[in-house]
Amino acid sequence: MQFNYEDDNAMYEMHLQRGLVSPLPAPPQFFHSGSRSAFSANPSYVSTVSYAKPVPLRQTAKMPSPMSYAMPEEEALAVSALLSVKNGSAPISTCNNADMNKRQRIAIVSPTTAPDQAPASIPLKKRKVEMDDEMFFPVLALEEPPKTLALPTDTGNVNLLHQKVRSSYLEIFQVKDDEYDPKYRGKGAYRGRIGLRCKFCAHQASEELQSGSLFFPKDDYDGLYRGVCAWQRTHFMACMQIPDEVKLEYKSLKEMSKTRGRKVYWKTSANEIGLVNAVGKPGIVYQSTKN
């Protein structure tokens, strides 16, 4: 991108008044040589220049995060380039056209914002950020959740049957990848979501799974409790992988468990082991309790 201040003295005066450029030295004192800037040895200047006749300015700053103000496009790109170099947020490299700048992350501010404001001083509500085409963010590794819902405090807070279900019949699992296992399809799975599954059959191939083998609770309170109860009704006795002696144990415990226990305990105990409601979407996720 080339700016000839000889042809547009008003732009040069405006940039000079705003402190975006320093007064240019006499042409004989500096010359552009190859890829090295004529001012690279003089950091007090805010931009790199080359001399033709008599003083055209070529900005050569590539901007990972430039700012574009409410002004004509070419001027905005030039201003953002100069600011990026001035505040040290951009490396010096050649950028010859506006198209390259358009692909960078651009912050659009209100027309009343002065271009010489530092980015940090611009109110957040006046800033809009678009992602650079070349930018990416690393996917954070998921922390491993506990294996079961069971806690020592279950005794006295849930009935005998639910104590056994929480410790021995159901296990916690976490959706690990964006390419989900076919068994999760249609169940609202997303990366990091917590589900519960039958310990006896959930590790089989998808086509061999019994109906209702796994489920994703909608939340850590009513959704968790109701999900477990529904799993007991629809899956447990029908599962072909559960041994007969375990089913007999289940029936015996059911006869002994005439009360359902404290429903609110399902939430508090889930939170205690790091299972919490997801933000902005249905379901439960794991949040480490380690500090």
N, C-alpha and C positions, 0 to 999 in steps of 0.2 A: 504494500500500500504506500503511495507516494503523496506527500503534501508539499506544495510549493507555496511558501508563505509570501513570496514575491507577488503571486497572483491573488492572494487573499490575506492582506495585511490585517483585516479585522479579526480573522480567526486567530492569527498569531498574537495580536494584542490581548484578545480575550484569554487565550491560554497562558500568556505571560502574567496577566493580572491575577489569575487564579492560582498561580504557582505551579502549573503543570509542566512548564518548560523553564529552563534558565536562559538568561540572555546568551545568544550564540557568540562564540569568539570570532575573531577575524579569520576569514577563510584560509589565509596562508599558514596559520598555526596548526591546523588539524586536517588530516586527510584520511579517508577510508582506505584500508589496505586489505584486500582479500576478504577472509571471513572475520577478521579482527576489527572491532569497532574503533573508530577514530578516538572515541572518548573512553575506551575501556580502561585506560590508565588514569582516568580522572573521574572517580565515583561521585563527585559533587554534581555532575550533570545528570538530569533525570532520564534522558533517553539517548539512544545512539543516533548519530547523524552521518551523512556523507555529503560531500559538496559537489555540486555541478555548477550551473550558472544561475543566479549568483549564489543562492543559499536554499536549495530544496531540502526538505527534511524527509527522510525515509525511516519510519519506525520499524524496528526489527525485533520486537518483543512478542514471543509466543505466550499466550495467556491461558493457563489451566483454569483460572477462576477470575476472569475480568469482570468489570462492572460496565453496564450500558445505561446511560442516563436518558431522560426524556429530552432528546435533542436530535438533530438530523443523524441518520445512521452512520455515515462515514465519520462524522465528528465524534459520535459516541464511542465508536470502536477505537479511534485514536486516543481519546481521553482515557478509556479503560486500559489501553496498553501502557500509556505513560504512567498512570497511577500504579499499575502492577509492578512496573520496574522501579518506580520511586519508593514504594514501601517494601520492596524486596520480596514480594510474594510470587514473582514469576522469574524463571530463568531467562537468559538472553539467548534467543535463537531467531532465525529468519522467519518472517511471516509475511508473504508478499501479496495476499489478497484478502478481501473481506469474507469470502466464503469460509476460509479456515477459522476466522474469528467467530462466525455465526455458529459453528459447531461446538464452541466451547460453552462451559456453564456460564449463564448470564444472569445477573441480578438486576431486575427492573425496579427502579425506584420512582417515587412520585415526581412530577414536574417541578415541585417546589424545593426539592432536595438539591443542595449545592453540590456540583461535581467534585469539589475539593474536600468533601467530607470523607473521613475514613469509613470503610465498610462496617466496622464494629459500631460506629456511632449512628448508623441509620436504623431507625426503629424497625423492629422485626415485622410489624404489621405492614410496613411499606416495602418489604422485600419479597420477591418471588423468585425461587431458584429452580432452574431446570437442570436435569442431569446431563453431564457431558456424555457424548456417545461412547467415549473410550473409558469411562469410569466404571468401576465395579466395586462391590463390597464383599468381603469374605463372609462366608456362611459360618457362623459360630457353631462349634461343636455342642451337641446336646448333652446335658448332664444326665447321668443314669438315675432313674427314679428307683424307689424301693420296690421289692418284688411282690409284696402283698400289702393289704390294708391293715393287717393285724398289729395291735399294740398291747402292751401289758395291761393297759387301762380298760381294755375291752370287757373284762370281767366286771359285772355289775352295771355296765352301761348298754350292752346289747345282750340279747338272749343267747342261749347255748348254741342253737342252730346257726345263728349269724356269726358267732365266734368261730365256728368251724368253717363256715363259708369264707370268711375273711382271711383265715390263716391257711386253709388247706384245699379249698375247692376252686377258688378264683385267684388269678395272678394279674399283676399290673403289667401293661406293655406300653410302649411309646412308639408312635409313628416316626421312623427315622429318616426317610427319604421322600423327595417329591414324586418319584415314580413308585407309587404305592403297590403293594401286593394286591393281586386280584381279589383277595378275600375282604379287602377294605372298601371296595368300590360301592358307591351308593350309600355309604354310611357317614358321610361328612368328614372323612379323614383329611388331615393336613399335617404338615411336618411339625412334630413336637406334641401333637395331641395325645392325651392319655386315654387308654381304653382298658377294659377288663376282659379276660378270656378264661375259658374253661381250661384248667390245668391238664385235663386228661385227653383232650382232642384238638386243642387250638394249634398244635404244631404239625398237624397233618397237612397234606396237600389240599388246596382249595376245594377240589372236586370231592374230597372225602370228608369235608367238614359237616358236622351235624348242624341243623338249623339253630340259629341263636347262639352259636358257640362263643361269639365275642360281641361286645357292644361298646359304644362311646357314650358315657354319661353326659347329659346336657349341661350340668353344673355340679358344684361340689356339695349341694344340699339335697333338695328334693330329687334332682336328676340322678344322683348317685344312689340314694336309697331305693328309689323306684326301679332303677335299672337292675340292681341286684335282685330285687324281688321278682321282677319280670323274668330274669334269667333263670331263677329257681323254678318258676312255673312252667316255662316253655322249653327249657333245655335239659335240665339236670336228669330227670327220670327218663328222657328220651335218648340221651347220649349213649351210643353203643360202646364207647370206650371206657366208660366208668364201670369198674368192677361191681358185681352184685353185692359183695360185702360192704362196699362203700355206700351203695344205695340203701342197704338195710340200716347202716349207721345213720344215714340222713333221715330216714323215717322215724327212727328211735328218738333222735334229737328233736325232730319236729313235734313229736308227741309231748316232749318235756318242755317245749318252749311255748308257753301260752301267752306270753307278753312279747311285744316287739322291742322293748327297750327304749332308750331315749333317742328319738329321731335326730335331734340337733347334734348329738354326739357324732353322727356320721360326717357332719361338716367339720366340726372342731378337730376330730381325729385326722381327717384328710388334710386339713391345713397344717396340722402338726408335723406330718411327714412330707410336706412340700407340695401337696396337690391343691391347686388354686384355680379359680375361674380364669379363663383366657380373657384378654382385653379386646373388646371390639368384635368378638366372634363367639359362637356357642362352644361349649366344651370345657375341659379341664386340661391344664398343662402342669409341668413340674417346675417348681422354683426351689432351688437348693436352699436348705435350711442351715447350711454351713456358713459361718461368718468369719 
